[in-house]
């Protein structure tokens, strides 16, 4: 189907206006908040690549895929846009996901029947987010894309700041990992679920760090933390389900490190870690039970259902995607554990170039090759044992790396095709790459300190050299 009609004359007005407004706001934020900060040099370039990525996603879905989620989200948001200008009461009820009952339900039906995601609460939440951008842009597809990209960027920037606050001397490497990886500024910038959840995840990480570790702006950050967690759960519950237990473990170690006495720290360690782990497990279980599909009791059913759905022929018609087969999944903890290495290989180092079936997958395979090179170079230079020893010895690094592995395992196990995988794994990529760069820097630092600790060999003097030459040879 031809969706080129999405690009209309209003884009020629709204697009440049919103690009200018966003840049004015961005320069103001940079100059006010980061005027003397070393990270200020990344702010505008990172925003520009996000906007570029968001616009490219639109072009890809309109002219290459000729359909898909981006178009459906935008078209559904246009329905809410129309309701805003035609019937404010209907618009408000649509935003509230009002009861589909009552005498005036027929008024809502005329809008909802044109919304492909009206029956999917998670996707409809994304539609409502996008609708605010659509209204602000006057219905412009380009303007909406720019606003969504900017909104996502603000959250991703907070994620970058959270990593930099832990390791300020690695700002260049962390900028690559969080801001400038192609999959992040492409799939994490368009009118998609992934853009919104990635931004919210960044805001959640930053707010947790501020509230529980740095005690900064606790009231404001607490609101941000609640808002981010709530909407991530509402859009993609599995992100929160995998994030919460590991974040609670990180916080338990953080609180232990605040205990000054080594003896007291050792004595209280089992209690503090145990309490946080129990709280994290209970919270995760409560969250999972709020959505039947992701409850612990139905975990294996969900895995098999999602795998069958995403491996259906629909996703491979006309080159839509590249299928991969992870094999039969044994519905037991041991069965999942046996699939762990294979699922991670799909998540982080595949597709290989010869597995790509279209242009988008070729680009994804090139990025995967780079990621694989960075990881295996680290292992070859420092050794697997020293790498894991460094990971375990640093609480934030342990949290970041373990979260990336857990999330990568989940999406690698269930995606079933590379077309979905390149989008679904986006929340794991910054944590995985940042962990590689951090571990590499720490290991090099350790090696440098070990080298400095060894006494340098004394340089032989000219007199010693002459004396050795003067000695009779046997």
LUMTI-686347 format. One record per residue (C-alpha): x, y, z; residue number from 1; residue in one letter. Coordinates in Angstrom, 2 decimals. Example, Ala and Ser with C-alpha at 12.3 -4.5 7.8 and 13.67 -1.06 7.14 Angstrom:
# residues 2
(atom (12.30,-4.50,7.80),1,A)
(atom (13.67,-1.06,7.14),2,S)
END
This chain:
# residues 474
(atom (0.00,0.00,0.00),1,X)
(atom (1.18,3.51,-0.78),2,X)
(atom (1.66,5.59,2.39),3,X)
(atom (3.46,8.49,0.75),4,X)
(atom (0.38,10.60,1.50),5,X)
(atom (1.69,10.84,5.07),6,X)
(atom (4.14,13.45,3.80),7,X)
(atom (1.96,16.49,3.15),8,X)
(atom (2.45,20.23,2.63),9,X)
(atom (2.00,20.78,6.39),10,X)
(atom (5.36,19.02,6.85),11,X)
(atom (7.08,21.84,4.96),12,X)
(atom (5.87,24.23,7.66),13,X)
(atom (5.67,22.16,10.83),14,X)
(atom (8.91,20.23,10.25),15,X)
(atom (11.29,23.22,10.09),16,X)
(atom (9.40,25.05,12.86),17,X)
(atom (9.68,22.15,15.28),18,X)
(atom (13.28,21.47,14.33),19,X)
(atom (14.07,25.09,15.16),20,X)
(atom (12.09,25.03,18.42),21,X)
(atom (13.73,21.80,19.54),22,X)
(atom (17.21,23.17,18.81),23,X)
(atom (16.45,26.39,20.71),24,X)
(atom (15.26,24.36,23.72),25,X)
(atom (18.26,22.02,23.44),26,X)
(atom (20.82,24.84,23.32),27,X)
(atom (19.12,26.47,26.31),28,X)
(atom (19.26,23.25,28.33),29,X)
(atom (22.88,22.66,27.39),30,X)
(atom (24.00,26.18,28.26),31,X)
(atom (22.06,26.35,31.53),32,X)
(atom (22.65,22.83,32.86),33,X)
(atom (25.93,21.74,31.33),34,X)
(atom (27.85,24.94,30.59),35,X)
(atom (30.97,23.71,32.40),36,X)
(atom (30.35,19.99,32.14),37,X)
(atom (32.59,17.81,30.02),38,X)
(atom (29.54,16.07,28.52),39,X)
(atom (28.13,19.28,26.98),40,X)
(atom (29.94,18.56,23.70),41,X)
(atom (27.75,15.50,23.12),42,X)
(atom (24.37,17.12,23.77),43,X)
(atom (23.58,18.70,20.39),44,X)
(atom (25.25,16.02,18.21),45,X)
(atom (23.38,13.28,20.09),46,X)
(atom (20.09,15.13,19.63),47,X)
(atom (20.71,15.63,15.92),48,X)
(atom (21.43,11.93,15.30),49,X)
(atom (18.26,11.05,17.25),50,X)
(atom (16.18,13.35,15.06),51,X)
(atom (17.92,11.98,11.96),52,X)
(atom (17.17,8.43,13.13),53,X)
(atom (13.52,9.26,13.82),54,X)
(atom (13.06,10.74,10.35),55,X)
(atom (14.80,7.77,8.74),56,X)
(atom (12.48,5.34,10.53),57,X)
(atom (9.54,7.17,8.96),58,X)
(atom (11.09,6.95,5.50),59,X)
(atom (11.89,3.26,5.93),60,X)
(atom (8.36,2.35,6.98),61,X)
(atom (6.70,4.46,4.31),62,X)
(atom (8.84,3.73,1.25),63,X)
(atom (10.67,0.47,2.06),64,X)
(atom (8.39,-1.60,4.31),65,X)
(atom (5.27,0.16,2.94),66,X)
(atom (3.47,-0.29,6.25),67,X)
(atom (4.11,-1.28,9.84),68,X)
(atom (3.97,-0.09,13.43),69,X)
(atom (5.20,3.46,12.88),70,X)
(atom (2.47,4.16,10.34),71,X)
(atom (-0.22,2.52,12.46),72,X)
(atom (0.78,4.50,15.56),73,X)
(atom (0.77,7.75,13.63),74,X)
(atom (-2.53,7.09,11.85),75,X)
(atom (-4.17,6.13,15.15),76,X)
(atom (-2.80,9.29,16.75),77,X)
(atom (-4.36,11.27,13.90),78,X)
(atom (-7.76,9.92,14.98),79,X)
(atom (-7.21,11.38,18.46),80,X)
(atom (-5.95,14.55,16.74),81,X)
(atom (-9.25,14.78,14.83),82,X)
(atom (-11.24,14.17,18.02),83,X)
(atom (-9.38,17.01,19.75),84,X)
(atom (-10.58,19.51,17.16),85,X)
(atom (-14.03,18.00,16.56),86,X)
(atom (-15.25,16.86,19.99),87,X)
(atom (-13.15,17.68,23.06),88,X)
(atom (-15.28,15.43,25.27),89,X)
(atom (-14.69,12.45,22.99),90,X)
(atom (-10.97,13.31,22.88),91,X)
(atom (-10.80,13.35,26.67),92,X)
(atom (-12.63,10.04,26.93),93,X)
(atom (-10.26,8.49,24.40),94,X)
(atom (-7.28,9.60,26.49),95,X)
(atom (-8.87,8.14,29.61),96,X)
(atom (-9.56,4.85,27.86),97,X)
(atom (-13.14,5.42,28.92),98,X)
(atom (-15.69,2.70,29.50),99,X)
(atom (-16.96,1.37,26.22),100,X)
(atom (-20.50,1.53,27.54),101,X)
(atom (-23.19,4.15,27.89),102,X)
(atom (-25.50,6.10,25.68),103,X)
(atom (-22.74,8.12,24.06),104,X)
(atom (-20.52,5.14,23.27),105,X)
(atom (-21.52,5.46,19.61),106,X)
(atom (-19.67,8.77,19.53),107,X)
(atom (-16.42,7.01,20.45),108,X)
(atom (-17.01,4.16,18.04),109,X)
(atom (-16.74,6.47,15.05),110,X)
(atom (-13.20,7.27,16.19),111,X)
(atom (-12.07,3.90,17.52),112,X)
(atom (-13.11,1.97,14.43),113,X)
(atom (-10.34,3.81,12.58),114,X)
(atom (-7.68,2.93,15.17),115,X)
(atom (-5.91,-0.36,14.59),116,X)
(atom (-4.61,-0.45,18.17),117,X)
(atom (-7.78,0.54,20.00),118,X)
(atom (-8.17,-2.96,21.50),119,X)
(atom (-4.53,-3.35,22.56),120,X)
(atom (-4.03,-1.40,25.80),121,X)
(atom (-0.22,-1.37,25.56),122,X)
(atom (-0.12,-0.13,21.98),123,X)
(atom (-2.97,2.28,22.65),124,X)
(atom (-0.90,3.85,25.44),125,X)
(atom (1.79,4.56,22.82),126,X)
(atom (-0.86,6.04,20.54),127,X)
(atom (-1.94,8.41,23.32),128,X)
(atom (1.67,9.50,23.88),129,X)
(atom (2.15,10.12,20.18),130,X)
(atom (-1.16,11.98,19.90),131,X)
(atom (0.18,14.86,22.01),132,X)
(atom (3.06,15.26,19.55),133,X)
(atom (0.63,15.00,16.63),134,X)
(atom (-1.57,17.75,18.08),135,X)
(atom (1.44,19.97,18.82),136,X)
(atom (2.75,19.52,15.27),137,X)
(atom (-0.58,20.28,13.65),138,X)
(atom (-0.90,16.73,12.34),139,X)
(atom (2.48,16.73,10.61),140,X)
(atom (4.20,13.36,10.24),141,X)
(atom (7.66,14.94,10.21),142,X)
(atom (6.82,17.28,13.07),143,X)
(atom (5.48,14.37,15.14),144,X)
(atom (8.64,12.36,14.42),145,X)
(atom (10.86,15.23,15.58),146,X)
(atom (8.92,15.70,18.83),147,X)
(atom (8.95,11.97,19.61),148,X)
(atom (12.70,11.79,18.89),149,X)
(atom (13.36,14.78,21.15),150,X)
(atom (11.26,13.33,23.97),151,X)
(atom (13.12,10.02,23.74),152,X)
(atom (16.45,11.84,23.61),153,X)
(atom (15.84,13.56,26.95),154,X)
(atom (15.44,10.19,28.66),155,X)
(atom (18.42,8.64,26.86),156,X)
(atom (20.52,11.64,27.86),157,X)
(atom (19.62,10.96,31.50),158,X)
(atom (20.76,7.37,31.03),159,X)
(atom (24.07,8.65,29.68),160,X)
(atom (24.39,11.02,32.64),161,X)
(atom (23.71,8.16,35.07),162,X)
(atom (26.61,6.16,33.62),163,X)
(atom (28.90,9.20,33.53),164,X)
(atom (28.18,10.00,37.19),165,X)
(atom (29.56,6.56,38.02),166,X)
(atom (32.55,6.74,35.65),167,X)
(atom (33.18,10.38,34.65),168,X)
(atom (36.56,9.64,33.04),169,X)
(atom (34.90,7.32,30.50),170,X)
(atom (32.54,9.89,29.02),171,X)
(atom (33.77,9.31,25.45),172,X)
(atom (33.28,5.55,25.56),173,X)
(atom (29.94,5.88,27.33),174,X)
(atom (28.75,8.39,24.73),175,X)
(atom (29.38,5.78,22.04),176,X)
(atom (27.58,3.08,24.03),177,X)
(atom (24.50,5.09,24.99),178,X)
(atom (24.14,7.93,22.46),179,X)
(atom (25.75,7.05,19.15),180,X)
(atom (25.18,3.36,18.41),181,X)
(atom (23.15,3.17,15.16),182,X)
(atom (20.48,0.80,16.50),183,X)
(atom (19.85,3.12,19.44),184,X)
(atom (19.41,6.35,17.50),185,X)
(atom (17.51,4.55,14.72),186,X)
(atom (15.08,2.10,16.34),187,X)
(atom (15.12,4.15,19.55),188,X)
(atom (14.00,7.40,17.92),189,X)
(atom (11.04,6.79,15.61),190,X)
(atom (7.32,6.62,16.32),191,X)
(atom (7.59,3.25,18.04),192,X)
(atom (7.17,1.63,21.44),193,X)
(atom (10.94,1.22,21.61),194,X)
(atom (11.63,4.97,21.48),195,X)
(atom (9.27,5.73,24.34),196,X)
(atom (10.34,2.85,26.58),197,X)
(atom (14.06,3.54,25.99),198,X)
(atom (13.61,7.15,27.06),199,X)
(atom (11.55,6.13,30.09),200,X)
(atom (14.17,3.52,31.04),201,X)
(atom (16.86,6.20,31.00),202,X)
(atom (14.76,8.45,33.22),203,X)
(atom (14.09,5.52,35.58),204,X)
(atom (17.79,4.66,35.93),205,X)
(atom (18.76,8.29,36.55),206,X)
(atom (15.99,8.85,39.11),207,X)
(atom (16.80,5.66,41.04),208,X)
(atom (20.44,6.69,41.17),209,X)
(atom (19.48,10.20,42.34),210,X)
(atom (17.01,9.09,45.02),211,X)
(atom (18.74,6.09,46.53),212,X)
(atom (22.43,6.73,45.93),213,X)
(atom (22.97,10.46,45.70),214,X)
(atom (19.97,11.85,47.62),215,X)
(atom (19.52,14.61,45.04),216,X)
(atom (16.15,16.24,44.28),217,X)
(atom (14.43,13.34,46.00),218,X)
(atom (10.87,14.66,45.59),219,X)
(atom (11.16,15.50,41.89),220,X)
(atom (13.16,12.38,41.13),221,X)
(atom (10.70,10.22,43.06),222,X)
(atom (7.91,11.47,40.81),223,X)
(atom (10.05,10.81,37.73),224,X)
(atom (10.86,7.33,39.03),225,X)
(atom (7.20,6.45,39.62),226,X)
(atom (6.05,7.94,36.30),227,X)
(atom (8.76,6.13,34.31),228,X)
(atom (8.24,2.75,35.99),229,X)
(atom (4.46,2.96,35.65),230,X)
(atom (4.44,3.69,31.92),231,X)
(atom (7.21,1.21,31.09),232,X)
(atom (5.15,-1.45,32.85),233,X)
(atom (2.05,-0.36,30.99),234,X)
(atom (3.78,-0.50,27.59),235,X)
(atom (6.39,-3.29,27.97),236,X)
(atom (6.06,-5.11,31.31),237,X)
(atom (9.02,-7.42,30.73),238,X)
(atom (11.44,-4.47,30.84),239,X)
(atom (10.42,-3.70,34.42),240,X)
(atom (10.23,-7.37,35.41),241,X)
(atom (13.88,-7.86,34.40),242,X)
(atom (15.05,-4.47,35.70),243,X)
(atom (13.61,-4.39,39.24),244,X)
(atom (15.36,-7.37,40.91),245,X)
(atom (18.77,-6.34,39.60),246,X)
(atom (18.26,-2.71,40.57),247,X)
(atom (17.35,-3.75,44.12),248,X)
(atom (20.52,-5.85,44.33),249,X)
(atom (22.58,-2.86,43.16),250,X)
(atom (20.94,-0.67,45.79),251,X)
(atom (21.62,-3.23,48.53),252,X)
(atom (25.34,-3.18,47.71),253,X)
(atom (25.22,0.62,47.55),254,X)
(atom (23.79,0.83,51.05),255,X)
(atom (26.36,-1.64,52.34),256,X)
(atom (29.17,0.52,50.99),257,X)
(atom (27.87,3.43,53.07),258,X)
(atom (28.66,1.53,56.27),259,X)
(atom (32.02,2.84,57.40),260,X)
(atom (33.22,-0.02,59.56),261,X)
(atom (34.47,-3.05,57.59),262,X)
(atom (33.46,-5.32,60.47),263,X)
(atom (29.92,-3.92,60.59),264,X)
(atom (29.69,-4.06,56.80),265,X)
(atom (30.59,-7.75,56.83),266,X)
(atom (28.18,-8.47,59.67),267,X)
(atom (25.23,-6.70,58.07),268,X)
(atom (25.91,-7.83,54.48),269,X)
(atom (23.72,-10.98,54.53),270,X)
(atom (20.86,-9.09,56.20),271,X)
(atom (20.92,-6.06,53.89),272,X)
(atom (21.34,-8.07,50.69),273,X)
(atom (18.72,-10.57,51.82),274,X)
(atom (16.16,-7.88,52.63),275,X)
(atom (16.67,-6.11,49.29),276,X)
(atom (16.52,-9.37,47.36),277,X)
(atom (13.30,-10.41,49.07),278,X)
(atom (11.80,-6.98,48.43),279,X)
(atom (12.93,-7.10,44.81),280,X)
(atom (11.48,-10.58,44.30),281,X)
(atom (8.18,-9.66,45.93),282,X)
(atom (7.94,-6.47,43.90),283,X)
(atom (8.76,-8.31,40.68),284,X)
(atom (6.20,-10.99,41.46),285,X)
(atom (3.56,-8.37,42.24),286,X)
(atom (4.32,-6.57,38.97),287,X)
(atom (4.19,-9.78,36.94),288,X)
(atom (0.90,-10.81,38.51),289,X)
(atom (-0.69,-7.56,37.35),290,X)
(atom (-0.47,-8.88,33.82),291,X)
(atom (-1.52,-12.48,33.42),292,X)
(atom (0.64,-13.04,30.39),293,X)
(atom (3.89,-12.31,32.27),294,X)
(atom (3.05,-13.98,35.59),295,X)
(atom (5.55,-16.53,36.83),296,X)
(atom (2.96,-19.31,36.56),297,X)
(atom (2.49,-18.68,32.83),298,X)
(atom (6.10,-17.81,31.97),299,X)
(atom (6.77,-20.88,29.83),300,X)
(atom (3.40,-20.64,28.09),301,X)
(atom (4.16,-17.03,27.20),302,X)
(atom (7.61,-17.91,25.86),303,X)
(atom (6.21,-20.61,23.59),304,X)
(atom (3.25,-18.47,22.50),305,X)
(atom (5.40,-15.47,21.56),306,X)
(atom (7.91,-17.68,19.75),307,X)
(atom (5.19,-19.35,17.66),308,X)
(atom (3.55,-16.02,16.88),309,X)
(atom (6.69,-14.22,15.78),310,X)
(atom (7.89,-17.16,13.70),311,X)
(atom (4.67,-17.23,11.67),312,X)
(atom (4.78,-16.79,7.91),313,X)
(atom (3.33,-13.27,8.16),314,X)
(atom (6.69,-11.88,9.20),315,X)
(atom (8.53,-13.35,6.22),316,X)
(atom (6.26,-12.38,3.36),317,X)
(atom (7.90,-10.03,0.87),318,X)
(atom (11.19,-9.98,2.79),319,X)
(atom (9.75,-8.62,6.01),320,X)
(atom (12.24,-10.37,8.22),321,X)
(atom (14.83,-13.10,8.71),322,X)
(atom (13.70,-16.12,10.67),323,X)
(atom (15.90,-17.94,13.14),324,X)
(atom (15.13,-21.16,14.98),325,X)
(atom (16.25,-21.52,18.58),326,X)
(atom (14.86,-25.04,18.73),327,X)
(atom (12.49,-26.73,21.13),328,X)
(atom (12.30,-25.01,24.52),329,X)
(atom (12.05,-27.38,27.46),330,X)
(atom (9.56,-25.77,29.92),331,X)
(atom (11.83,-25.99,32.95),332,X)
(atom (14.54,-23.84,34.57),333,X)
(atom (17.21,-26.25,33.31),334,X)
(atom (15.74,-26.09,29.82),335,X)
(atom (15.92,-22.29,29.82),336,X)
(atom (19.46,-22.36,31.19),337,X)
(atom (20.58,-24.62,28.36),338,X)
(atom (19.24,-22.06,25.88),339,X)
(atom (21.05,-19.18,27.58),340,X)
(atom (24.27,-19.06,25.44),341,X)
(atom (22.39,-19.51,22.15),342,X)
(atom (19.81,-16.83,23.00),343,X)
(atom (22.59,-14.37,23.94),344,X)
(atom (24.39,-15.04,20.67),345,X)
(atom (21.25,-14.08,18.77),346,X)
(atom (20.76,-10.97,20.89),347,X)
(atom (24.25,-9.48,20.69),348,X)
(atom (26.36,-10.93,17.86),349,X)
(atom (23.82,-11.90,15.20),350,X)
(atom (22.59,-11.72,12.50),351,X)
(atom (25.75,-12.58,10.63),352,X)
(atom (26.05,-10.83,7.24),353,X)
(atom (25.09,-13.99,5.33),354,X)
(atom (21.90,-14.30,7.42),355,X)
(atom (20.60,-10.87,6.40),356,X)
(atom (17.75,-10.90,3.88),357,X)
(atom (17.28,-7.17,3.37),358,X)
(atom (19.12,-3.88,3.56),359,X)
(atom (18.07,-3.11,7.15),360,X)
(atom (19.34,-6.50,8.33),361,X)
(atom (22.66,-5.94,6.56),362,X)
(atom (23.17,-2.78,8.61),363,X)
(atom (22.17,-4.64,11.79),364,X)
(atom (24.67,-7.40,11.01),365,X)
(atom (27.50,-4.87,10.61),366,X)
(atom (26.72,-3.39,14.02),367,X)
(atom (26.62,-6.88,15.52),368,X)
(atom (30.08,-7.57,14.09),369,X)
(atom (31.42,-4.43,15.78),370,X)
(atom (29.85,-5.38,19.10),371,X)
(atom (31.26,-8.91,18.84),372,X)
(atom (34.71,-7.51,18.03),373,X)
(atom (34.69,-5.25,21.10),374,X)
(atom (33.57,-8.05,23.38),375,X)
(atom (35.94,-10.78,22.17),376,X)
(atom (38.88,-8.35,22.04),377,X)
(atom (38.21,-7.59,25.71),378,X)
(atom (38.15,-11.30,26.59),379,X)
(atom (41.31,-12.06,24.58),380,X)
(atom (43.23,-9.15,26.10),381,X)
(atom (42.30,-9.70,29.73),382,X)
(atom (40.95,-13.23,30.04),383,X)
(atom (37.49,-14.44,30.92),384,X)
(atom (38.29,-15.04,34.59),385,X)
(atom (39.64,-11.52,35.18),386,X)
(atom (36.72,-10.04,33.27),387,X)
(atom (34.13,-11.73,35.48),388,X)
(atom (36.17,-10.93,38.58),389,X)
(atom (36.03,-7.25,37.66),390,X)
(atom (32.30,-7.44,36.95),391,X)
(atom (31.55,-9.02,40.32),392,X)
(atom (33.73,-6.58,42.26),393,X)
(atom (31.79,-3.49,41.13),394,X)
(atom (28.11,-3.20,42.11),395,X)
(atom (26.98,-0.83,39.34),396,X)
(atom (28.92,-2.73,36.70),397,X)
(atom (27.46,-6.00,37.96),398,X)
(atom (23.95,-4.55,37.77),399,X)
(atom (24.48,-3.13,34.27),400,X)
(atom (26.05,-6.26,32.79),401,X)
(atom (23.62,-8.70,34.43),402,X)
(atom (20.62,-6.67,33.29),403,X)
(atom (21.90,-6.64,29.71),404,X)
(atom (22.40,-10.42,29.81),405,X)
(atom (18.99,-11.12,31.34),406,X)
(atom (17.17,-8.84,28.93),407,X)
(atom (19.20,-10.05,25.97),408,X)
(atom (18.38,-13.64,26.91),409,X)
(atom (14.65,-12.87,27.08),410,X)
(atom (14.46,-11.20,23.68),411,X)
(atom (16.89,-13.61,22.03),412,X)
(atom (14.79,-16.53,23.25),413,X)
(atom (11.42,-15.19,22.16),414,X)
(atom (11.92,-12.91,19.13),415,X)
(atom (12.20,-15.74,16.56),416,X)
(atom (13.15,-13.35,13.75),417,X)
(atom (15.83,-10.71,13.33),418,X)
(atom (13.39,-8.07,12.14),419,X)
(atom (11.80,-7.93,15.58),420,X)
(atom (15.01,-8.70,17.46),421,X)
(atom (16.86,-5.57,16.29),422,X)
(atom (14.08,-3.49,17.89),423,X)
(atom (13.36,-5.56,20.96),424,X)
(atom (16.99,-5.70,22.12),425,X)
(atom (17.41,-1.90,22.13),426,X)
(atom (17.08,-1.54,25.96),427,X)
(atom (19.94,-4.03,26.46),428,X)
(atom (22.46,-2.52,24.03),429,X)
(atom (23.57,0.56,26.04),430,X)
(atom (23.98,-1.50,29.22),431,X)
(atom (25.93,-4.24,27.44),432,X)
(atom (28.31,-1.92,25.60),433,X)
(atom (28.79,0.38,28.59),434,X)
(atom (29.68,-2.69,30.68),435,X)
(atom (32.29,-3.75,28.10),436,X)
(atom (33.90,-0.29,28.02),437,X)
(atom (33.85,0.09,31.81),438,X)
(atom (35.30,-3.38,32.42),439,X)
(atom (38.02,-2.77,29.82),440,X)
(atom (39.01,0.52,31.48),441,X)
(atom (39.06,-1.03,34.96),442,X)
(atom (41.14,-3.99,33.80),443,X)
(atom (43.65,-1.71,32.07),444,X)
(atom (43.81,0.39,35.22),445,X)
(atom (44.50,-2.70,37.29),446,X)
(atom (47.19,-3.82,34.87),447,X)
(atom (48.78,-0.37,34.97),448,X)
(atom (48.81,-0.34,38.76),449,X)
(atom (50.34,-3.82,38.84),450,X)
(atom (53.04,-2.71,36.44),451,X)
(atom (53.77,0.40,38.50),452,X)
(atom (54.01,-1.70,41.66),453,X)
(atom (56.86,-3.78,40.19),454,X)
(atom (60.30,-2.19,40.70),455,X)
(atom (61.90,-1.15,37.44),456,X)
(atom (65.00,-3.09,36.50),457,X)
(atom (68.18,-1.09,37.11),458,X)
(atom (69.79,0.17,33.93),459,X)
(atom (73.31,-1.16,33.53),460,X)
(atom (75.89,1.59,33.71),461,X)
(atom (78.69,2.09,31.17),462,X)
(atom (81.24,0.96,33.80),463,X)
(atom (79.34,-2.34,34.32),464,X)
(atom (79.22,-2.94,30.59),465,X)
(atom (83.00,-2.37,30.25),466,X)
(atom (83.70,-4.68,33.20),467,X)
(atom (81.65,-7.50,31.64),468,X)
(atom (83.47,-7.07,28.32),469,X)
(atom (86.81,-7.18,30.11),470,X)
(atom (86.00,-10.51,31.76),471,X)
(atom (87.84,-13.45,30.15),472,X)
(atom (85.60,-15.72,28.10),473,X)
(atom (85.48,-19.41,29.01),474,X)
END
